[in-house]
Amino acid sequence: MATIIPVVAPASPPSFLHILPSLLILALAMAAGFTMMGSFSMVQEGAKAEMALSDFQLSLVQGVAAAVPLLLFSIPIGLLVDRTNRLRLFIGLAVVWTIGTFLTATAQSVTMLFIARMLAGIGTTGALTAALSLCADLCPPHQRGRALLIVTLGKALGQAGAFALAGWLLSFFLHDAASGLFANVAPWRATHYALAAISAALVLPMLLLREPARREVAAGIHAPWRVVMAELWSRRAFLGPLFIGQVSVVMADAAAAIWASPVLSRSYGLAPPDFAGWMGSLIFLTGVVGSVLGGVAADIGQKSGRKGGLLIGAVIAAGLGIPAALFPIMPGIPSFAVALGALMLCGTVTGLITSVALTVMLPNEVRGLCIGAFIALAGLIGFGVAPTLVTAISGLLGGEKHLGEGLAVVGVTVSCVSLGAFWLAMKWVPVKPI
């Protein structure tokens, strides 16, 4: 029988090394989820050719398919995170994203493809809410920057895997299409069959964990709805700008993640196997560096004693993201890669600091709800609006050949909004964190 890793919080604060194995298991599972969620970006040109899809249809499959279910399910999932066993919920959501990946491989219509990608998005983003709540209760507040850093590294690994692993599998099946188990299957479909199997294997270690005790509960996990809403409303001056800032960052990142591959193919003449390796490495490297910078900045900001110090790193990163958003109109591939990497690094920093702020500034009974609401709005606007907005602007500029220019316009605009919003959130941060 496998050894159970105990993660129930002891009376005295645990050492960071004590909780590290549990954090690594959570990170591994989140890596699987984000690989499944982002994998279609690498193969979408193959799906477009086989299924005769337009850019608009791709934007619906990639954007709206993620946004609508997030809007409908993120807040209910957040409430479940606050009031039920988070570990069981996480495992159930992992099954959902794995099923979505399998259905992607079998989809024979735009509708079925839409549903498949929707399931992948529901599972991954819902599980992220549970993972952040679990991390917050595995350690005291002064360790949360480092703890969330580990899970964010898993997210970064998954986002990199969406390019590197999916790209490697696609290349393998492109060169071995005439033989083997998937001889009569389109390479992009075979890629998702393999990814579904990998996802199932990576989630199994979650069965070794136990639900941790909840920390910093104010009104109780079964507090009446009016009490929960009152707690959130009292912090509206801080939460409003924080929402806007992070949603704007998600808009820039989502548009970049979805359209970077087509821009490389159309504007720079590269095929997916030509950039899968370095793109995956770039995403992972910036995810690692951004997670480290964000975690360290959050912990240092808390210790500074300055009001809003926790968010200083987010303000700086948002400002640096403005010129980085010009990556799709860079003159060459090296400058494209540098600018895209800078944008992703800044997004990782702001995302981690925002997560730490929510777990430190809010009582336990509203964290899941608030994180779920963040994800819902980010999903609706970031995935539902940003990708389609890019196609609309490129259309105004002259058609699909201007995809890069449209992507740059959207990225710079929303990055400017995020800078102002994070500055306001820092100004109105609660004086005494929970």
Contacts in CASP RR format, 6 or more apart in sequence:
PFRMAT RR
TARGET T0000
AUTHOR 0000-0000-0000
METHOD contacts of the structure
MODEL  1
MATIIPVVAPASPPSFLHILPSLLILALAMAAGFTMMGSFSMVQEGAKAE
MALSDFQLSLVQGVAAAVPLLLFSIPIGLLVDRTNRLRLFIGLAVVWTIG
TFLTATAQSVTMLFIARMLAGIGTTGALTAALSLCADLCPPHQRGRALLI
VTLGKALGQAGAFALAGWLLSFFLHDAASGLFANVAPWRATHYALAAISA
ALVLPMLLLREPARREVAAGIHAPWRVVMAELWSRRAFLGPLFIGQVSVV
MADAAAAIWASPVLSRSYGLAPPDFAGWMGSLIFLTGVVGSVLGGVAADI
GQKSGRKGGLLIGAVIAAGLGIPAALFPIMPGIPSFAVALGALMLCGTVT
GLITSVALTVMLPNEVRGLCIGAFIALAGLIGFGVAPTLVTAISGLLGGE
KHLGEGLAVVGVTVSCVSLGAFWLAMKWVPVKPI
2 207 0 8 1.000
2 208 0 8 1.000
3 208 0 8 1.000
4 208 0 8 1.000
4 209 0 8 1.000
4 210 0 8 1.000
5 21 0 8 1.000
5 22 0 8 1.000
5 25 0 8 1.000
5 208 0 8 1.000
5 209 0 8 1.000
5 210 0 8 1.000
6 210 0 8 1.000
7 19 0 8 1.000
7 22 0 8 1.000
7 138 0 8 1.000
7 209 0 8 1.000
7 210 0 8 1.000
7 211 0 8 1.000
7 212 0 8 1.000
8 210 0 8 1.000
8 211 0 8 1.000
8 212 0 8 1.000
8 213 0 8 1.000
9 137 0 8 1.000
9 138 0 8 1.000
9 212 0 8 1.000
9 213 0 8 1.000
9 215 0 8 1.000
13 139 0 8 1.000
13 140 0 8 1.000
13 143 0 8 1.000
14 138 0 8 1.000
14 139 0 8 1.000
16 139 0 8 1.000
16 143 0 8 1.000
16 146 0 8 1.000
16 147 0 8 1.000
19 138 0 8 1.000
19 139 0 8 1.000
19 147 0 8 1.000
20 150 0 8 1.000
22 138 0 8 1.000
22 209 0 8 1.000
23 135 0 8 1.000
23 138 0 8 1.000
23 147 0 8 1.000
23 150 0 8 1.000
23 151 0 8 1.000
24 150 0 8 1.000
25 205 0 8 1.000
25 206 0 8 1.000
25 208 0 8 1.000
25 209 0 8 1.000
26 131 0 8 1.000
26 134 0 8 1.000
26 135 0 8 1.000
26 150 0 8 1.000
26 151 0 8 1.000
26 206 0 8 1.000
26 209 0 8 1.000
27 150 0 8 1.000
27 151 0 8 1.000
27 153 0 8 1.000
27 154 0 8 1.000
27 155 0 8 1.000
27 157 0 8 1.000
28 154 0 8 1.000
28 202 0 8 1.000
28 205 0 8 1.000
29 90 0 8 1.000
29 94 0 8 1.000
29 127 0 8 1.000
29 131 0 8 1.000
29 202 0 8 1.000
29 203 0 8 1.000
29 205 0 8 1.000
29 206 0 8 1.000
30 124 0 8 1.000
30 127 0 8 1.000
30 128 0 8 1.000
30 131 0 8 1.000
30 151 0 8 1.000
30 154 0 8 1.000
30 155 0 8 1.000
30 158 0 8 1.000
31 154 0 8 1.000
31 155 0 8 1.000
31 157 0 8 1.000
31 158 0 8 1.000
31 161 0 8 1.000
31 202 0 8 1.000
32 94 0 8 1.000
32 97 0 8 1.000
32 158 0 8 1.000
32 198 0 8 1.000
32 199 0 8 1.000
32 202 0 8 1.000
32 203 0 8 1.000
33 94 0 8 1.000
33 97 0 8 1.000
33 120 0 8 1.000
33 123 0 8 1.000
33 124 0 8 1.000
33 127 0 8 1.000
33 158 0 8 1.000
33 199 0 8 1.000
34 124 0 8 1.000
34 154 0 8 1.000
34 155 0 8 1.000
34 157 0 8 1.000
34 158 0 8 1.000
34 159 0 8 1.000
34 161 0 8 1.000
34 162 0 8 1.000
35 157 0 8 1.000
35 158 0 8 1.000
35 159 0 8 1.000
35 161 0 8 1.000
35 162 0 8 1.000
35 165 0 8 1.000
35 166 0 8 1.000
35 195 0 8 1.000
35 198 0 8 1.000
35 199 0 8 1.000
36 97 0 8 1.000
36 98 0 8 1.000
36 100 0 8 1.000
36 101 0 8 1.000
36 120 0 8 1.000
36 124 0 8 1.000
36 195 0 8 1.000
36 196 0 8 1.000
36 199 0 8 1.000
37 66 0 8 1.000
37 97 0 8 1.000
37 120 0 8 1.000
37 121 0 8 1.000
37 124 0 8 1.000
37 125 0 8 1.000
37 162 0 8 1.000
38 120 0 8 1.000
38 159 0 8 1.000
38 162 0 8 1.000
38 166 0 8 1.000
38 257 0 8 1.000
39 101 0 8 1.000
39 104 0 8 1.000
39 161 0 8 1.000
39 162 0 8 1.000
39 165 0 8 1.000
39 166 0 8 1.000
39 191 0 8 1.000
39 192 0 8 1.000
39 195 0 8 1.000
40 47 0 8 1.000
40 61 0 8 1.000
40 62 0 8 1.000
40 104 0 8 1.000
40 117 0 8 1.000
40 120 0 8 1.000
40 192 0 8 1.000
41 62 0 8 1.000
41 162 0 8 1.000
41 163 0 8 1.000
41 257 0 8 1.000
41 258 0 8 1.000
41 260 0 8 1.000
41 261 0 8 1.000
42 162 0 8 1.000
42 163 0 8 1.000
42 166 0 8 1.000
42 167 0 8 1.000
42 170 0 8 1.000
42 191 0 8 1.000
42 261 0 8 1.000
42 272 0 8 1.000
42 276 0 8 1.000
43 166 0 8 1.000
43 167 0 8 1.000
43 170 0 8 1.000
43 187 0 8 1.000
43 188 0 8 1.000
43 191 0 8 1.000
43 192 0 8 1.000
43 272 0 8 1.000
44 58 0 8 1.000
44 61 0 8 1.000
44 62 0 8 1.000
44 261 0 8 1.000
44 262 0 8 1.000
45 261 0 8 1.000
45 262 0 8 1.000
45 265 0 8 1.000
45 272 0 8 1.000
46 186 0 8 1.000
46 187 0 8 1.000
46 188 0 8 1.000
47 53 0 8 1.000
47 113 0 8 1.000
47 188 0 8 1.000
48 54 0 8 1.000
48 58 0 8 1.000
50 186 0 8 1.000
50 188 0 8 1.000
51 109 0 8 1.000
51 110 0 8 1.000
51 113 0 8 1.000
53 61 0 8 1.000
53 110 0 8 1.000
55 262 0 8 1.000
55 391 0 8 1.000
55 400 0 8 1.000
55 403 0 8 1.000
56 388 0 8 1.000
56 391 0 8 1.000
57 110 0 8 1.000
59 258 0 8 1.000
59 387 0 8 1.000
59 388 0 8 1.000
59 390 0 8 1.000
59 391 0 8 1.000
60 110 0 8 1.000
60 114 0 8 1.000
60 388 0 8 1.000
61 110 0 8 1.000
61 113 0 8 1.000
61 114 0 8 1.000
61 117 0 8 1.000
62 117 0 8 1.000
62 258 0 8 1.000
62 383 0 8 1.000
62 387 0 8 1.000
63 254 0 8 1.000
63 258 0 8 1.000
63 383 0 8 1.000
63 384 0 8 1.000
63 386 0 8 1.000
63 387 0 8 1.000
63 388 0 8 1.000
64 114 0 8 1.000
64 383 0 8 1.000
64 384 0 8 1.000
64 388 0 8 1.000
65 113 0 8 1.000
65 114 0 8 1.000
65 115 0 8 1.000
65 117 0 8 1.000
65 118 0 8 1.000
65 121 0 8 1.000
66 117 0 8 1.000
66 118 0 8 1.000
66 121 0 8 1.000
66 125 0 8 1.000
66 379 0 8 1.000
66 383 0 8 1.000
66 384 0 8 1.000
67 379 0 8 1.000
67 380 0 8 1.000
67 381 0 8 1.000
67 382 0 8 1.000
67 383 0 8 1.000
67 384 0 8 1.000
67 385 0 8 1.000
68 118 0 8 1.000
68 380 0 8 1.000
68 384 0 8 1.000
69 118 0 8 1.000
69 119 0 8 1.000
69 121 0 8 1.000
69 122 0 8 1.000
70 121 0 8 1.000
70 122 0 8 1.000
70 125 0 8 1.000
70 375 0 8 1.000
70 376 0 8 1.000
70 378 0 8 1.000
70 379 0 8 1.000
70 380 0 8 1.000
70 383 0 8 1.000
71 376 0 8 1.000
71 377 0 8 1.000
71 379 0 8 1.000
71 380 0 8 1.000
73 122 0 8 1.000
73 126 0 8 1.000
74 125 0 8 1.000
74 126 0 8 1.000
74 129 0 8 1.000
74 372 0 8 1.000
74 373 0 8 1.000
74 375 0 8 1.000
74 376 0 8 1.000
74 379 0 8 1.000
75 369 0 8 1.000
75 372 0 8 1.000
75 373 0 8 1.000
75 376 0 8 1.000
77 89 0 8 1.000
77 93 0 8 1.000
77 126 0 8 1.000
77 129 0 8 1.000
77 130 0 8 1.000
77 372 0 8 1.000
78 126 0 8 1.000
78 129 0 8 1.000
78 368 0 8 1.000
78 369 0 8 1.000
78 371 0 8 1.000
78 372 0 8 1.000
79 368 0 8 1.000
79 369 0 8 1.000
80 89 0 8 1.000
81 89 0 8 1.000
81 129 0 8 1.000
81 130 0 8 1.000
81 133 0 8 1.000
81 367 0 8 1.000
81 368 0 8 1.000
81 369 0 8 1.000
81 371 0 8 1.000
81 372 0 8 1.000
82 133 0 8 1.000
82 221 0 8 1.000
82 364 0 8 1.000
82 365 0 8 1.000
82 366 0 8 1.000
82 367 0 8 1.000
82 368 0 8 1.000
82 369 0 8 1.000
83 221 0 8 1.000
83 222 0 8 1.000
85 211 0 8 1.000
86 130 0 8 1.000
86 133 0 8 1.000
86 134 0 8 1.000
86 211 0 8 1.000
87 130 0 8 1.000
87 134 0 8 1.000
87 206 0 8 1.000
87 209 0 8 1.000
87 210 0 8 1.000
87 211 0 8 1.000
88 211 0 8 1.000
89 130 0 8 1.000
90 127 0 8 1.000
90 130 0 8 1.000
90 131 0 8 1.000
90 134 0 8 1.000
90 206 0 8 1.000
91 203 0 8 1.000
91 206 0 8 1.000
91 207 0 8 1.000
93 122 0 8 1.000
93 123 0 8 1.000
93 124 0 8 1.000
93 126 0 8 1.000
93 127 0 8 1.000
93 130 0 8 1.000
94 123 0 8 1.000
94 127 0 8 1.000
94 199 0 8 1.000
94 203 0 8 1.000
94 206 0 8 1.000
95 203 0 8 1.000
96 119 0 8 1.000
96 122 0 8 1.000
96 123 0 8 1.000
97 119 0 8 1.000
97 120 0 8 1.000
97 121 0 8 1.000
97 122 0 8 1.000
97 123 0 8 1.000
97 124 0 8 1.000
97 127 0 8 1.000
97 199 0 8 1.000
98 196 0 8 1.000
98 199 0 8 1.000
98 200 0 8 1.000
98 203 0 8 1.000
99 119 0 8 1.000
99 196 0 8 1.000
100 116 0 8 1.000
100 117 0 8 1.000
100 119 0 8 1.000
100 120 0 8 1.000
100 196 0 8 1.000
101 116 0 8 1.000
101 120 0 8 1.000
101 192 0 8 1.000
101 195 0 8 1.000
101 196 0 8 1.000
101 199 0 8 1.000
102 116 0 8 1.000
102 192 0 8 1.000
102 193 0 8 1.000
102 196 0 8 1.000
103 112 0 8 1.000
103 115 0 8 1.000
103 116 0 8 1.000
103 119 0 8 1.000
104 113 0 8 1.000
104 116 0 8 1.000
104 117 0 8 1.000
104 120 0 8 1.000
104 189 0 8 1.000
104 192 0 8 1.000
105 185 0 8 1.000
105 189 0 8 1.000
105 190 0 8 1.000
105 191 0 8 1.000
105 192 0 8 1.000
105 193 0 8 1.000
105 196 0 8 1.000
106 112 0 8 1.000
106 116 0 8 1.000
106 189 0 8 1.000
107 113 0 8 1.000
107 115 0 8 1.000
107 116 0 8 1.000
125 375 0 8 1.000
125 379 0 8 1.000
126 372 0 8 1.000
126 375 0 8 1.000
128 155 0 8 1.000
128 375 0 8 1.000
129 368 0 8 1.000
129 371 0 8 1.000
129 372 0 8 1.000
129 375 0 8 1.000
131 151 0 8 1.000
132 148 0 8 1.000
132 151 0 8 1.000
132 355 0 8 1.000
132 358 0 8 1.000
132 359 0 8 1.000
132 367 0 8 1.000
132 368 0 8 1.000
132 371 0 8 1.000
133 359 0 8 1.000
133 367 0 8 1.000
133 368 0 8 1.000
133 371 0 8 1.000
134 212 0 8 1.000
135 144 0 8 1.000
135 147 0 8 1.000
135 148 0 8 1.000
135 150 0 8 1.000
135 151 0 8 1.000
135 359 0 8 1.000
136 144 0 8 1.000
136 147 0 8 1.000
136 148 0 8 1.000
136 215 0 8 1.000
136 359 0 8 1.000
136 364 0 8 1.000
136 367 0 8 1.000
137 212 0 8 1.000
137 213 0 8 1.000
137 214 0 8 1.000
137 215 0 8 1.000
137 364 0 8 1.000
138 147 0 8 1.000
138 212 0 8 1.000
139 146 0 8 1.000
139 147 0 8 1.000
140 215 0 8 1.000
141 216 0 8 1.000
141 302 0 8 1.000
141 359 0 8 1.000
141 360 0 8 1.000
141 433 0 8 1.000
142 299 0 8 1.000
142 302 0 8 1.000
142 303 0 8 1.000
143 299 0 8 1.000
144 298 0 8 1.000
144 299 0 8 1.000
144 356 0 8 1.000
144 359 0 8 1.000
144 360 0 8 1.000
145 294 0 8 1.000
145 295 0 8 1.000
145 296 0 8 1.000
145 298 0 8 1.000
145 299 0 8 1.000
145 352 0 8 1.000
145 356 0 8 1.000
146 295 0 8 1.000
146 299 0 8 1.000
148 295 0 8 1.000
148 298 0 8 1.000
148 352 0 8 1.000
148 355 0 8 1.000
148 356 0 8 1.000
148 359 0 8 1.000
149 291 0 8 1.000
149 292 0 8 1.000
149 294 0 8 1.000
149 295 0 8 1.000
149 296 0 8 1.000
149 352 0 8 1.000
152 287 0 8 1.000
152 290 0 8 1.000
152 291 0 8 1.000
152 348 0 8 1.000
152 351 0 8 1.000
152 352 0 8 1.000
152 355 0 8 1.000
153 287 0 8 1.000
153 288 0 8 1.000
153 291 0 8 1.000
155 287 0 8 1.000
156 283 0 8 1.000
156 284 0 8 1.000
156 286 0 8 1.000
156 287 0 8 1.000
156 288 0 8 1.000
156 290 0 8 1.000
156 291 0 8 1.000
156 348 0 8 1.000
157 284 0 8 1.000
159 257 0 8 1.000
159 283 0 8 1.000
159 284 0 8 1.000
159 287 0 8 1.000
160 280 0 8 1.000
160 281 0 8 1.000
160 282 0 8 1.000
160 283 0 8 1.000
160 284 0 8 1.000
160 287 0 8 1.000
161 280 0 8 1.000
161 283 0 8 1.000
161 284 0 8 1.000
162 280 0 8 1.000
162 283 0 8 1.000
163 261 0 8 1.000
163 276 0 8 1.000
163 277 0 8 1.000
163 279 0 8 1.000
163 280 0 8 1.000
163 283 0 8 1.000
164 276 0 8 1.000
164 277 0 8 1.000
164 279 0 8 1.000
164 280 0 8 1.000
164 281 0 8 1.000
164 283 0 8 1.000
164 284 0 8 1.000
165 195 0 8 1.000
165 198 0 8 1.000
166 191 0 8 1.000
166 195 0 8 1.000
166 276 0 8 1.000
167 191 0 8 1.000
167 272 0 8 1.000
167 273 0 8 1.000
167 276 0 8 1.000
167 277 0 8 1.000
168 276 0 8 1.000
168 277 0 8 1.000
169 190 0 8 1.000
169 191 0 8 1.000
169 194 0 8 1.000
169 195 0 8 1.000
170 187 0 8 1.000
170 188 0 8 1.000
170 191 0 8 1.000
170 272 0 8 1.000
170 273 0 8 1.000
170 276 0 8 1.000
171 272 0 8 1.000
171 273 0 8 1.000
171 276 0 8 1.000
173 182 0 8 1.000
173 185 0 8 1.000
173 187 0 8 1.000
173 190 0 8 1.000
173 191 0 8 1.000
174 187 0 8 1.000
174 273 0 8 1.000
177 183 0 8 1.000
177 187 0 8 1.000
177 190 0 8 1.000
182 189 0 8 1.000
182 190 0 8 1.000
182 193 0 8 1.000
185 193 0 8 1.000
214 221 0 8 1.000
214 364 0 8 1.000
215 364 0 8 1.000
216 363 0 8 1.000
216 364 0 8 1.000
216 434 0 8 1.000
217 363 0 8 1.000
217 364 0 8 1.000
217 365 0 8 1.000
218 231 0 8 1.000
218 363 0 8 1.000
218 364 0 8 1.000
218 365 0 8 1.000
218 434 0 8 1.000
219 227 0 8 1.000
219 228 0 8 1.000
219 231 0 8 1.000
219 363 0 8 1.000
219 365 0 8 1.000
220 364 0 8 1.000
220 365 0 8 1.000
221 364 0 8 1.000
221 365 0 8 1.000
223 365 0 8 1.000
228 365 0 8 1.000
228 366 0 8 1.000
228 369 0 8 1.000
231 362 0 8 1.000
231 363 0 8 1.000
231 365 0 8 1.000
231 366 0 8 1.000
232 239 0 8 1.000
232 366 0 8 1.000
232 369 0 8 1.000
232 370 0 8 1.000
235 361 0 8 1.000
235 362 0 8 1.000
235 430 0 8 1.000
237 428 0 8 1.000
238 361 0 8 1.000
238 425 0 8 1.000
238 428 0 8 1.000
238 429 0 8 1.000
238 430 0 8 1.000
239 370 0 8 1.000
240 425 0 8 1.000
241 420 0 8 1.000
241 421 0 8 1.000
241 422 0 8 1.000
241 423 0 8 1.000
241 424 0 8 1.000
241 425 0 8 1.000
241 428 0 8 1.000
242 311 0 8 1.000
242 354 0 8 1.000
242 357 0 8 1.000
242 358 0 8 1.000
242 421 0 8 1.000
242 422 0 8 1.000
242 425 0 8 1.000
243 373 0 8 1.000
243 374 0 8 1.000
243 377 0 8 1.000
244 417 0 8 1.000
244 418 0 8 1.000
244 421 0 8 1.000
245 318 0 8 1.000
245 350 0 8 1.000
245 417 0 8 1.000
245 418 0 8 1.000
245 420 0 8 1.000
245 421 0 8 1.000
245 422 0 8 1.000
245 425 0 8 1.000
246 350 0 8 1.000
246 351 0 8 1.000
246 354 0 8 1.000
246 374 0 8 1.000
246 378 0 8 1.000
246 418 0 8 1.000
247 374 0 8 1.000
247 377 0 8 1.000
247 378 0 8 1.000
247 381 0 8 1.000
247 382 0 8 1.000
248 414 0 8 1.000
248 415 0 8 1.000
248 417 0 8 1.000
248 418 0 8 1.000
248 421 0 8 1.000
249 318 0 8 1.000
249 346 0 8 1.000
249 347 0 8 1.000
249 350 0 8 1.000
249 351 0 8 1.000
249 414 0 8 1.000
249 415 0 8 1.000
249 418 0 8 1.000
250 378 0 8 1.000
250 379 0 8 1.000
250 381 0 8 1.000
250 382 0 8 1.000
250 383 0 8 1.000
250 386 0 8 1.000
251 381 0 8 1.000
251 382 0 8 1.000
251 385 0 8 1.000
251 386 0 8 1.000
251 410 0 8 1.000
251 411 0 8 1.000
251 414 0 8 1.000
252 321 0 8 1.000
252 325 0 8 1.000
252 343 0 8 1.000
252 347 0 8 1.000
252 386 0 8 1.000
252 410 0 8 1.000
252 411 0 8 1.000
252 414 0 8 1.000
252 415 0 8 1.000
252 418 0 8 1.000
253 343 0 8 1.000
253 344 0 8 1.000
253 347 0 8 1.000
254 379 0 8 1.000
254 382 0 8 1.000
254 383 0 8 1.000
254 386 0 8 1.000
254 387 0 8 1.000
255 382 0 8 1.000
255 386 0 8 1.000
255 387 0 8 1.000
255 389 0 8 1.000
255 390 0 8 1.000
255 407 0 8 1.000
255 410 0 8 1.000
255 411 0 8 1.000
256 325 0 8 1.000
256 327 0 8 1.000
256 328 0 8 1.000
256 340 0 8 1.000
256 343 0 8 1.000
256 344 0 8 1.000
256 407 0 8 1.000
256 411 0 8 1.000
258 387 0 8 1.000
259 328 0 8 1.000
259 387 0 8 1.000
259 390 0 8 1.000
259 403 0 8 1.000
259 404 0 8 1.000
259 407 0 8 1.000
260 279 0 8 1.000
260 327 0 8 1.000
260 328 0 8 1.000
260 340 0 8 1.000
261 272 0 8 1.000
261 275 0 8 1.000
261 279 0 8 1.000
262 403 0 8 1.000
263 328 0 8 1.000
263 403 0 8 1.000
263 404 0 8 1.000
263 407 0 8 1.000
264 270 0 8 1.000
264 275 0 8 1.000
264 279 0 8 1.000
264 333 0 8 1.000
264 336 0 8 1.000
265 271 0 8 1.000
265 272 0 8 1.000
266 400 0 8 1.000
266 401 0 8 1.000
266 403 0 8 1.000
267 328 0 8 1.000
267 403 0 8 1.000
267 404 0 8 1.000
268 332 0 8 1.000
268 333 0 8 1.000
268 336 0 8 1.000
270 333 0 8 1.000
278 337 0 8 1.000
282 337 0 8 1.000
282 340 0 8 1.000
282 341 0 8 1.000
282 344 0 8 1.000
283 341 0 8 1.000
283 344 0 8 1.000
286 341 0 8 1.000
286 342 0 8 1.000
286 344 0 8 1.000
286 345 0 8 1.000
286 348 0 8 1.000
287 344 0 8 1.000
287 345 0 8 1.000
287 348 0 8 1.000
289 345 0 8 1.000
289 348 0 8 1.000
290 345 0 8 1.000
290 347 0 8 1.000
290 348 0 8 1.000
290 349 0 8 1.000
290 352 0 8 1.000
291 348 0 8 1.000
291 352 0 8 1.000
293 317 0 8 1.000
293 345 0 8 1.000
293 349 0 8 1.000
294 313 0 8 1.000
294 317 0 8 1.000
294 348 0 8 1.000
294 349 0 8 1.000
294 352 0 8 1.000
294 353 0 8 1.000
295 352 0 8 1.000
295 353 0 8 1.000
295 356 0 8 1.000
297 312 0 8 1.000
297 313 0 8 1.000
297 349 0 8 1.000
297 353 0 8 1.000
298 310 0 8 1.000
298 313 0 8 1.000
298 352 0 8 1.000
298 353 0 8 1.000
298 356 0 8 1.000
298 357 0 8 1.000
301 308 0 8 1.000
301 309 0 8 1.000
301 310 0 8 1.000
301 312 0 8 1.000
301 313 0 8 1.000
302 309 0 8 1.000
302 310 0 8 1.000
302 360 0 8 1.000
304 312 0 8 1.000
306 312 0 8 1.000
307 429 0 8 1.000
307 431 0 8 1.000
308 426 0 8 1.000
308 427 0 8 1.000
308 429 0 8 1.000
309 426 0 8 1.000
309 429 0 8 1.000
310 353 0 8 1.000
310 356 0 8 1.000
310 357 0 8 1.000
310 360 0 8 1.000
310 429 0 8 1.000
311 353 0 8 1.000
311 357 0 8 1.000
311 422 0 8 1.000
311 425 0 8 1.000
311 426 0 8 1.000
311 429 0 8 1.000
312 426 0 8 1.000
313 349 0 8 1.000
313 350 0 8 1.000
313 353 0 8 1.000
314 349 0 8 1.000
314 350 0 8 1.000
314 351 0 8 1.000
314 353 0 8 1.000
314 354 0 8 1.000
314 422 0 8 1.000
314 425 0 8 1.000
314 426 0 8 1.000
315 419 0 8 1.000
315 422 0 8 1.000
315 423 0 8 1.000
315 426 0 8 1.000
317 345 0 8 1.000
317 346 0 8 1.000
317 347 0 8 1.000
317 349 0 8 1.000
317 350 0 8 1.000
317 353 0 8 1.000
318 346 0 8 1.000
318 350 0 8 1.000
318 415 0 8 1.000
318 418 0 8 1.000
318 419 0 8 1.000
318 420 0 8 1.000
318 421 0 8 1.000
318 422 0 8 1.000
319 346 0 8 1.000
319 415 0 8 1.000
319 418 0 8 1.000
319 419 0 8 1.000
320 342 0 8 1.000
320 346 0 8 1.000
321 342 0 8 1.000
321 343 0 8 1.000
321 346 0 8 1.000
321 347 0 8 1.000
321 415 0 8 1.000
322 412 0 8 1.000
322 415 0 8 1.000
322 416 0 8 1.000
322 419 0 8 1.000
323 339 0 8 1.000
323 342 0 8 1.000
324 339 0 8 1.000
324 340 0 8 1.000
324 341 0 8 1.000
324 342 0 8 1.000
324 343 0 8 1.000
324 346 0 8 1.000
324 415 0 8 1.000
325 339 0 8 1.000
325 343 0 8 1.000
325 408 0 8 1.000
325 411 0 8 1.000
325 412 0 8 1.000
325 414 0 8 1.000
325 415 0 8 1.000
326 339 0 8 1.000
326 408 0 8 1.000
326 412 0 8 1.000
327 335 0 8 1.000
327 336 0 8 1.000
327 338 0 8 1.000
327 339 0 8 1.000
327 340 0 8 1.000
327 341 0 8 1.000
327 342 0 8 1.000
327 343 0 8 1.000
327 408 0 8 1.000
328 336 0 8 1.000
328 403 0 8 1.000
328 404 0 8 1.000
328 405 0 8 1.000
328 406 0 8 1.000
328 407 0 8 1.000
328 408 0 8 1.000
329 404 0 8 1.000
329 405 0 8 1.000
329 408 0 8 1.000
330 336 0 8 1.000
330 338 0 8 1.000
330 339 0 8 1.000
350 418 0 8 1.000
350 422 0 8 1.000
354 374 0 8 1.000
355 371 0 8 1.000
357 425 0 8 1.000
357 429 0 8 1.000
358 367 0 8 1.000
358 370 0 8 1.000
358 371 0 8 1.000
358 374 0 8 1.000
359 367 0 8 1.000
360 433 0 8 1.000
360 434 0 8 1.000
361 429 0 8 1.000
361 430 0 8 1.000
361 433 0 8 1.000
361 434 0 8 1.000
362 370 0 8 1.000
362 434 0 8 1.000
363 434 0 8 1.000
386 410 0 8 1.000
386 414 0 8 1.000
389 410 0 8 1.000
390 403 0 8 1.000
390 406 0 8 1.000
390 407 0 8 1.000
390 410 0 8 1.000
391 400 0 8 1.000
391 403 0 8 1.000
393 405 0 8 1.000
393 406 0 8 1.000
393 409 0 8 1.000
393 410 0 8 1.000
394 400 0 8 1.000
394 402 0 8 1.000
394 403 0 8 1.000
394 404 0 8 1.000
394 405 0 8 1.000
394 406 0 8 1.000
394 407 0 8 1.000
395 402 0 8 1.000
397 405 0 8 1.000
397 406 0 8 1.000
END
